[in-house]
Amino acid sequence: CSLAVIGRSGSRGGMLGLGACAGTLIAFAPGRIRSRLAIAAACAAGALWLLAPQTFRDRLLSLGEVEQDYTFTTRVGRIQIWQRGLRYFAERPVLGWGVANYVAREGVDLAGSAGEWMTAHNTIVQVLVEQGVLGSVLFLSGLIALGRRALLLASPPPELRSRDGPAISQPEYFASFIGFFVASLFLSHVYFPPLYALACFTSFRYECLFRDMTQAQPSRT
């Protein structure tokens, strides 16, 4: 389903995020099924290449010639968008321009350029411009905490090893986090609902893991 959506949208950032998610999931998978997942991912990628619209294939091929891509050469490309975004941040560094106001500030800067009011195309730039330093510290702190908890779920500590063997790894949370992080470098996802759903599910599983760790430790009394 995800491959079909990415193929139809033609999003290169989304494709890179999905690839990072799949790669992380394969890397943390048990050895006995890692090769199977890798083969399945390769088959899915091949099917996507064959069945996706030509525009999608053209966009992927353009990654090999980034110097000539619009991302680097035009004012609606990501490089110049990010440069303008950092300038907007410098204008109001403490509190920013307000939630969801990046497009409005961009419209003021590009007055007279109808149809070219762009989003930040980068989650970090977006949060800096819209929420300033204060909001950015809160958002990025939460993102780091989410990544650390997800990594702990993917690679449980030795305390959870029992007589029955190693604890069950749950890499899907960390893989989803890595997929989001990679895609967020190219997309504006500060208010992306699945991110906060992932944070809730990850926190719930982390608390369950912490409880299991506490119960697994021998009593000192």
N, C-alpha and C positions, 0 to 999 in steps of 0.2 A: 504494500500500500504506500509506504514512504517513498519507494523508488518511483512509483507511478506519479505521485504528486510532484517529486523533484523533477522528473522528466518533463512533465507538462508545464511546470513553472519556468524551467530553464535557468534556475538559480544556481550560479556557480558557488556562492557562499554556502547555500544549503547542501549542495553536493559534497563540498569539502567537509562540512560538519557531519554529514551522514557517513562519509568514508572514515573520518576520525572515530566516530562512534563504533562502527563495525570493527575497525582495527583494534581499538581498545578492548572490545568484547572478546575478540579472538585471542589477544595477547594474554588476557587473564583467565581464559577458559582452561579447564583441566587438559592435560596432554592427550588423553584418550579421545577427546572430541574436538581438539583444536584444529586438526587437519580437516575434519569434516566441515567445520564452520568456515574455514578458509576456502574450501572447494565450493561450498554453497554461496559464499560471498562473490567469488570469481564468476560463477554461473549467473548470479543475479546481475552483476555489473555488465557481463556480456549481453544478457537479454535487454538490459536498459539501453545499451549502446545501439542495439539493432532495432528496438521498437520505439525509441524516443524520437520526437520530431527533429528534423534537420537543424533547426535553430539551436537545439540543445547541443548537438554534436559540434556545431560551429563555435558555440561559446566555450566548450571544453577545449577545442583545438586552439582557440585564441590564447589560452593560458601559456602556450609555448612561445608566443610572440607578444609578451606583455608590453614591450616598449611601444608597440604600435596600437595597442588596445585603447579604447576610449577612456578606460579607467585612468590612464596616465596622461592622455593628450588633450582632454577637454575639461571645461569647467564643471560639467555635470558628471565627471569621473570621480572616483573615490578619493584620489590623492588631493585634488583641489577642494573637494568637499571637506575632507578632514582638516586641511589647512585653514579653511574659513571657520570651521568649527572651533579650532583652537583659538582663533582670533575672537570669536564670540565669547568663549570662556574667559579670555583675558579682560573682556569688557565688564563682566560681572562674575568675578571668581568666587565670591563667598556663597551667595545664595542662588546664583544662576538666573536664568530667564523664566523659570517656572515649568511645571509639569506639562509635557507635550507641546512646548512652545518653540522647539527647535525649528520646525517648519515655518512658523510665523517670523522668527528672526531671520531665517534664510530668505523669506519673501521680501523683507525690507531691504536686505542687501542686494537682491537681484530684482529690484523693482523695474518693471518694464520688460522682464523676460518671462512672458506668460508660458506656463507649462513646465518651468524649470525650477520650481521650488522643491528642493530635495530634502529628504530625511538625512540623518547623520550617517547612515550606512556603517556605523561602528558603535557598539553599545557603550564603550568607555567614553568616546567623544560625546555621545548623546547625554549620558548622565552628568558629565562635567558641565556641559552647556546648560542643561535644564535644571540641575539641582546644585550646581556649584561644588565647592570643596566639601562642605558639610554633608550634603546628601550623598556625594560620591564616596566619602569615607564609610558611611553606613552601608551603602550598596556593595562596595567592594569587600568590606569586612564580612558581610553575609555570604558573598560569593566564595571567599576563601574558606570560611567555615563549612560551607556546603561541600566544597571539594575535598576537604580533609575528612569529613565524615563519610563521604562516598568512597574515598580511597580505603578507609578502614573497613568498610563493608566488603570491598573487593579483595582485600588482603587482611583477613582477621589475624589478630595477635596470637602468640603462642599460648596465652592463658586459656584460649578457647579450644585447645587440643585436648582430646579425651582418649579414653581407652579404645573407643570405636574408630579412631582415626582423626584426621584434621577436620577442623570446623568447615562448614559449607561456605564457600565463597559466593558472594552476590555482586558480581562485577557489573551488572546491568545499570546500577545507580551511577557508578563512576563513569561508565561508557556514555551514559546519557549526559552527564556533566561535561565530559570532554567534547562531545558532539556539540552541545550548546556553546561552550567556550570558543571553539573554532569558528562556528557559524557567527557568533556575536562579534567577531573581528570584522565582519563584512556586512552585518545587518543590525538594524536598530531594535534591540530586544530588551530594553530596560523593563518594559511592562508586559513581557511575554508571559501569558497565563501558565503555559506548561512548565516554565521555570519555577514558579512558586508552587505548583503541584509537585514537581520533583523535590523541592525543598521540604515540603510536608512529608512525603513518603520516605525520603531519606532520613529525616529527623526521627520519624516513627521507628524505622528499622534500626537506626543507631541507638535509640533509647532501649529497644529490646535487646540489642547486642550488649550494651553496657550493663543491663540487668543480668544477662547471662554471664558476663565476665565476673560480676560481683558474686554470683552464686557459685561460680566455678572455683573461686579462690578458697583455699582451706581456711577454716576458722582458726584464729590464734588464741582462743580462750580454752 
